[in-house]
Amino acid sequence: MAYYEHLPIYKKAMEMAVYFENIVKNFSRYNKYTMGSELRTVSRDIVKLIIKANSAREKLPISIY
């Protein structure tokens, strides 16, 4: 299993997810359950996708344009 905790992009994504959690707390009630919910979900999805990409067995080579 590949480790992802050391990746700078993972660390920044986790910081972003925690940041959004704290910001959403201060939203109005309506926005907390509409925009806030979406912000929290998307920030968690980003973290999950980073973990999934790092854990993939077959990684595609990076192509530079």
N, C-alpha and C positions, 0 to 999 in steps of 0.2 A: 504494500500500500504506500502510495506516495504521500509525503507530508506537505501540507499546504500552509500550515501556520507560519512558516518562515517567509512566505512570499509577500513582497511589499504590496502587491495589488490586493491580496487577501486582507492584510492589515488595514489598508485604507478603506476597503469595502466594509469591514466590520466597524471601523470608526464612523463611516457614513450611516450605517444602520443604527448605531447607538445614537448618533446625532439626530436622526429623524425621529427616533422614539422620544427623545427629550423635547424636540420642537413640537411634535404633535400634541404633547400634553397640554400645551398652552393654546391650542386652537380652540375656536368656539365649538360649541356642541355639534352644530350642523357640519362644520368642516372636519371635525375630528372623525366623524363616521363616514365621510365621503372621501375627501382628498387625503385625509390622514391615514385612513385605512389603505388606500392605494399606495401612498408613499412608503408605508411600512412593508407592504407586501412586495413591492418592486425592489426595495433595498435588500430584503431577505432573499429574494430570487437571485439577485446579483451574486450574493455570497454563495448560494447553492450552486450556481453555474460555474463559479470559479473552482469550487471543490470538485465538481463533476469533470471539468476540463482537465484539472491537474491529475485526477485519478484515472483518466482514460489510458488504456494500454497502447492504443495506436494513436500517436499524435502526428498531426499533419505538419510538414515542414513550414516554416515561416517564409512567406514570399514577400520580397521587397519590390515595390513597383519601380 
